[in-house]
Amino acid sequence: MESSIIILLSEYDPGILFFVRFVFFIIFLISCGSENQEIRYLPETLPTEESIKRSISSDEYLPILRAHASNKGSSLEKWKELEKTAITESEITRYWKMERKGFPSDSFDTDAIDKGREAIRTRLAWSRIFKKAQLPLKEAVGPSAKKLISKLNLTLSPTIGKPNAKWTIIEWSDYHCTFCKKTHPFTKRILERYKGQILYYHKDFPLDPDTIEGTTLLAVSRCLWEKEPSHYMSNADMLYNQTRIEGNKEYGGLEICRPNRLAKEYYNLVNEDYREAIGVGIGSIPTFWVNGHFVVGSLDEKSWARLLRDTAPE
């Protein structure tokens, strides 16, 4: 295509010809950059070695991972080694800076540093493999996860279901979050399908916690929950499809839930949820806690089905 255009323009001003070549060069760079971005996938936090082992050893996940490797003309082990070769020292340093903070400054020698950095390389490789296979990692259940509910104030949180349910699900999300919006219909569907078997809580995690614009939809949601809790999910549908905030718009047909009439207490609840989430280590959304297991990222119907199956009490 480029050569055809250049031939057509060859009889015109050399400046135009230079401009066309320059445009194609920029397009080439952008396309290369897009390919590199997939290879350079960097999760916000690395999965633990325990969660990787749990995921790899899953009877459900292992065949899927092997099938993906086979499609690449490789074994799972060779795929892992290939991913490792694509990881740069600067990428490892990014995580090394975070992880070494938890160790005494005098506990590292050269061998320990090399071993620690190599472990990060392996964990990052597996993280990329699971992302490309579109499989959520089976996070390990540590003491902090087991005690999580005792650290959360769930008294005023939007709640669906009753105590002693088979599954307890806590969701952190925001109506401005694209991946949260993508997941919401599937979450709504599993709550309907497993009605009576799931106790669900919603916790606010504004992407922009420092502005009124960034917290208003969540504050409106709090108002709607207080006034008409039986319509929580249908109101959530409406808020996810709200493209912009209108100060004088009634939400749920309720005068009191207009943004310009919201009581300050609703904003306070949103901010309290956000501070609480940061305190327990939530860093991105959507995040789900299901029977002691953390899952980060969007979920579809199949992902939810696997997650519920894997977290069902014995």
C-alpha positions as CSV (number, residue, x, y, z in Angstrom):
1,M,0.0,0.0,0.0
2,E,2.8,2.4,1.0
3,S,4.7,1.8,-2.3
4,S,1.5,2.4,-4.4
5,I,0.8,5.7,-2.7
6,I,4.5,6.8,-3.1
7,I,4.4,5.9,-6.8
8,L,1.3,8.0,-7.2
9,L,2.9,11.0,-5.4
10,S,6.3,10.7,-7.0
11,E,5.5,13.3,-9.6
12,Y,4.5,15.8,-6.9
13,D,6.5,18.0,-4.5
14,P,9.3,16.1,-2.7
15,G,8.1,17.7,0.5
16,I,4.8,15.9,0.2
17,L,6.6,12.6,-0.5
18,F,8.7,13.1,2.6
19,F,5.6,13.8,4.7
20,V,3.9,10.6,3.5
21,R,7.0,8.5,4.3
22,F,7.1,10.1,7.8
23,V,3.4,9.3,8.4
24,F,4.0,5.6,7.5
25,F,7.1,5.5,9.7
26,I,5.1,6.8,12.7
27,I,2.3,4.2,12.0
28,F,5.0,1.5,12.0
29,L,6.4,2.6,15.3
30,I,2.9,2.7,16.9
31,S,2.1,-0.8,15.6
32,C,5.4,-2.1,16.9
33,G,4.8,-0.4,20.3
34,S,1.4,-2.1,20.5
35,E,2.9,-5.5,20.0
36,N,5.6,-4.8,22.6
37,Q,3.1,-3.7,25.2
38,E,1.5,-7.2,25.2
39,I,4.9,-8.8,25.7
40,R,5.8,-6.3,28.4
41,Y,2.7,-6.8,30.5
42,L,3.4,-5.8,34.1
43,P,0.9,-6.6,36.8
44,E,0.5,-4.1,39.6
45,T,1.7,-6.7,42.1
46,L,3.3,-10.0,41.4
47,P,1.4,-13.2,42.4
48,T,3.0,-15.2,45.2
49,E,4.8,-18.5,44.5
50,E,2.1,-20.3,46.5
51,S,-0.7,-18.9,44.3
52,I,1.2,-19.8,41.1
53,K,1.7,-23.4,42.4
54,R,-2.0,-23.7,43.3
55,S,-3.0,-22.5,39.9
56,I,-0.6,-24.7,37.9
57,S,-1.5,-27.8,39.9
58,S,-5.3,-27.2,39.3
59,D,-6.8,-30.1,37.4
60,E,-8.9,-27.5,35.5
61,Y,-6.1,-25.0,34.6
62,L,-3.3,-27.4,33.6
63,P,-5.0,-28.8,30.5
64,I,-5.9,-25.2,29.4
65,L,-2.3,-24.0,29.9
66,R,-0.9,-27.0,28.0
67,A,-3.4,-26.4,25.1
68,H,-2.2,-22.8,24.8
69,A,1.4,-23.9,24.8
70,S,0.6,-26.5,22.2
71,N,-1.0,-23.9,20.0
72,K,2.4,-22.0,20.2
73,G,4.2,-25.2,19.1
74,S,5.7,-25.6,22.5
75,S,5.5,-27.3,25.9
76,L,4.4,-25.4,29.0
77,E,7.9,-25.5,30.4
78,K,9.4,-24.1,27.2
79,W,6.7,-21.4,27.1
80,K,7.7,-20.3,30.6
81,E,11.4,-20.2,29.6
82,L,10.5,-18.1,26.5
83,E,8.5,-15.6,28.6
84,K,11.5,-15.4,31.0
85,T,13.9,-14.4,28.2
86,A,11.6,-11.5,27.3
87,I,11.8,-10.0,30.9
88,T,14.3,-7.2,31.2
89,E,16.5,-6.3,34.2
90,S,14.7,-3.0,34.6
91,E,11.3,-4.8,34.9
92,I,12.7,-7.1,37.6
93,T,14.1,-4.0,39.4
94,R,10.6,-2.5,39.5
95,Y,9.4,-5.4,41.7
96,W,12.7,-5.9,43.5
97,K,12.4,-2.4,44.9
98,M,9.0,-3.2,46.3
99,E,9.8,-6.6,47.7
100,R,13.1,-6.0,49.4
101,K,11.4,-3.4,51.6
102,G,10.0,-6.3,53.7
103,F,13.5,-7.6,54.6
104,P,16.2,-6.3,56.9
105,S,18.8,-4.3,55.1
106,D,21.6,-6.5,56.3
107,S,20.0,-9.8,55.3
108,F,21.1,-9.7,51.6
109,D,24.4,-10.9,50.1
110,T,25.1,-11.2,46.4
111,D,23.7,-14.8,46.2
112,A,20.5,-13.8,48.0
113,I,20.0,-10.9,45.7
114,D,20.5,-13.0,42.5
115,K,18.2,-15.6,43.9
116,G,15.5,-13.1,44.7
117,R,15.7,-11.4,41.3
118,E,15.5,-14.7,39.5
119,A,12.4,-15.7,41.5
120,I,10.8,-12.4,40.4
121,R,11.6,-13.2,36.8
122,T,9.9,-16.6,37.1
123,R,6.8,-15.2,38.9
124,L,6.5,-12.4,36.3
125,A,6.8,-15.0,33.5
126,W,3.9,-17.1,35.0
127,S,1.9,-14.0,35.5
128,R,2.1,-13.2,31.8
129,I,1.3,-16.8,30.9
130,F,-1.9,-16.7,33.0
131,K,-2.9,-13.4,31.5
132,K,-2.4,-14.6,27.9
133,A,-4.4,-17.8,28.8
134,Q,-7.1,-15.5,30.3
135,L,-7.1,-17.5,33.6
136,P,-7.4,-15.7,37.0
137,L,-4.8,-16.8,39.4
138,K,-5.9,-18.9,42.4
139,E,-4.6,-16.6,45.1
140,A,-3.3,-18.3,48.3
141,V,-5.3,-17.9,51.4
142,G,-3.0,-16.3,54.0
143,P,-3.8,-15.3,57.5
144,S,-4.6,-11.7,56.4
145,A,-7.2,-13.0,53.9
146,K,-8.8,-15.3,56.4
147,K,-9.2,-12.4,58.8
148,L,-10.2,-9.9,56.2
149,I,-13.9,-9.8,57.0
150,S,-13.1,-8.9,60.6
151,K,-11.2,-5.9,59.4
152,L,-14.0,-4.6,57.2
153,N,-16.9,-2.5,58.2
154,L,-19.8,-4.2,56.3
155,T,-22.6,-2.8,58.4
156,L,-23.7,-0.1,55.8
157,S,-22.4,-1.8,52.7
158,P,-24.9,-2.8,50.0
159,T,-25.7,-6.4,50.7
160,I,-27.5,-9.2,48.9
161,G,-28.2,-12.6,50.5
162,K,-28.2,-13.9,54.0
163,P,-25.6,-15.2,56.5
164,N,-24.5,-18.8,56.4
165,A,-24.5,-18.8,52.6
166,K,-22.3,-21.2,50.7
167,W,-20.2,-18.4,49.3
168,T,-19.3,-15.0,50.6
169,I,-18.3,-12.5,47.9
170,I,-16.9,-9.0,48.5
171,E,-16.5,-6.8,45.4
172,W,-14.5,-3.5,45.2
173,S,-15.4,-1.5,42.2
174,D,-16.3,1.9,40.7
175,Y,-18.9,3.0,38.1
176,H,-16.2,4.8,36.2
177,C,-14.2,1.5,35.8
178,T,-14.4,-0.1,32.3
179,F,-13.5,-3.5,33.5
180,C,-16.0,-3.3,36.4
181,K,-18.7,-2.4,33.9
182,K,-17.7,-5.4,31.8
183,T,-17.9,-7.8,34.7
184,H,-21.1,-6.4,36.3
185,P,-23.7,-8.3,34.1
186,F,-22.0,-11.6,34.8
187,T,-21.9,-10.9,38.6
188,K,-25.6,-10.0,38.5
189,R,-26.3,-13.2,36.6
190,I,-24.5,-15.5,39.1
191,L,-26.3,-13.7,42.0
192,E,-29.6,-14.6,40.4
193,R,-28.6,-18.1,39.4
194,Y,-27.3,-19.0,42.9
195,K,-29.9,-17.0,44.8
196,G,-29.8,-18.0,48.5
197,Q,-26.4,-19.5,48.2
198,I,-24.3,-16.3,48.0
199,L,-23.8,-13.5,50.5
200,Y,-22.6,-10.5,48.5
201,Y,-21.2,-7.2,49.7
202,H,-20.2,-4.2,47.6
203,K,-17.4,-1.9,48.7
204,D,-16.6,1.4,47.0
205,F,-13.2,2.0,45.4
206,P,-13.2,5.3,43.5
207,L,-10.6,5.5,40.7
208,D,-10.4,9.3,41.4
209,P,-11.0,9.5,45.2
210,D,-9.9,13.1,45.5
211,T,-12.6,14.8,43.5
212,I,-16.4,15.2,43.7
213,E,-16.7,14.1,40.1
214,G,-14.8,10.9,40.9
215,T,-16.9,10.0,43.9
216,T,-20.4,11.2,43.1
217,L,-21.8,8.1,41.3
218,L,-20.7,5.9,44.2
219,A,-22.3,8.4,46.6
220,V,-25.5,8.3,44.6
221,S,-25.3,4.5,44.8
222,R,-25.1,4.7,48.6
223,C,-28.2,6.9,48.6
224,L,-30.1,4.6,46.4
225,W,-29.1,1.6,48.5
226,E,-30.4,3.3,51.7
227,K,-33.7,4.3,50.1
228,E,-34.5,1.3,47.9
229,P,-32.2,-1.6,48.7
230,S,-34.4,-4.1,46.7
231,H,-33.4,-2.4,43.5
232,Y,-29.7,-2.3,44.1
233,M,-28.6,-4.3,41.0
234,S,-31.0,-2.5,38.6
235,N,-29.8,0.8,40.0
236,A,-26.2,-0.4,39.4
237,D,-27.1,-1.1,35.8
238,M,-28.2,2.5,35.4
239,L,-25.1,4.0,37.1
240,Y,-22.7,1.9,34.9
241,N,-24.4,3.4,31.9
242,Q,-24.3,7.0,33.1
243,T,-21.9,8.7,30.8
244,R,-21.8,12.0,32.7
245,I,-23.1,13.3,36.0
246,E,-26.0,15.7,36.0
247,G,-26.4,17.6,39.2
248,N,-30.1,18.0,39.0
249,K,-30.9,14.6,37.7
250,E,-33.1,12.3,39.8
251,Y,-31.6,8.8,40.2
252,G,-34.0,6.0,40.8
253,G,-36.8,8.5,40.6
254,L,-35.8,9.9,44.0
255,E,-35.5,13.6,44.5
256,I,-33.2,13.1,47.5
257,C,-30.6,11.2,45.3
258,R,-29.9,14.1,43.0
259,P,-26.1,14.8,43.0
260,N,-26.7,18.4,44.0
261,R,-28.8,17.4,47.0
262,L,-26.8,14.4,48.3
263,A,-26.0,14.5,52.0
264,K,-22.3,14.6,52.9
265,E,-22.7,11.3,54.7
266,Y,-22.8,9.4,51.5
267,Y,-19.5,10.8,50.3
268,N,-18.1,10.0,53.7
269,L,-19.1,6.4,53.3
270,V,-17.3,6.2,49.9
271,N,-14.2,7.8,51.3
272,E,-14.2,5.4,54.3
273,D,-14.5,2.4,52.0
274,Y,-11.5,3.7,49.9
275,R,-9.3,4.2,52.9
276,E,-10.2,0.8,54.3
277,A,-9.5,-0.9,51.0
278,I,-6.0,0.7,50.8
279,G,-5.4,-0.5,54.3
280,V,-6.1,-4.1,53.5
281,G,-4.0,-4.1,50.3
282,I,-6.5,-3.5,47.6
283,G,-4.8,-1.7,44.8
284,S,-6.8,-2.1,41.6
285,I,-10.4,-2.9,40.5
286,P,-12.4,-4.9,40.1
287,T,-11.2,-7.0,43.0
288,F,-13.2,-9.9,44.4
289,W,-12.8,-11.8,47.6
290,V,-14.6,-15.1,47.4
291,N,-14.5,-17.5,50.4
292,G,-11.0,-16.4,51.3
293,H,-9.5,-16.1,47.8
294,F,-8.7,-12.8,46.0
295,V,-9.3,-12.5,42.3
296,V,-8.3,-9.3,40.5
297,G,-9.6,-8.3,37.0
298,S,-12.8,-8.7,34.9
299,L,-14.7,-12.0,35.0
300,D,-17.1,-13.5,32.5
301,E,-19.6,-16.2,33.0
302,K,-17.1,-19.0,32.6
303,S,-14.6,-17.4,34.9
304,W,-17.3,-17.0,37.6
305,A,-18.4,-20.6,37.2
306,R,-14.8,-21.8,37.7
307,L,-14.3,-19.5,40.6
308,L,-17.4,-20.6,42.4
309,R,-16.5,-24.3,41.8
310,D,-12.9,-23.8,43.1
311,T,-14.0,-21.9,46.2
312,A,-17.0,-24.1,47.2
313,P,-16.7,-25.3,50.7
314,E,-16.0,-29.0,51.0
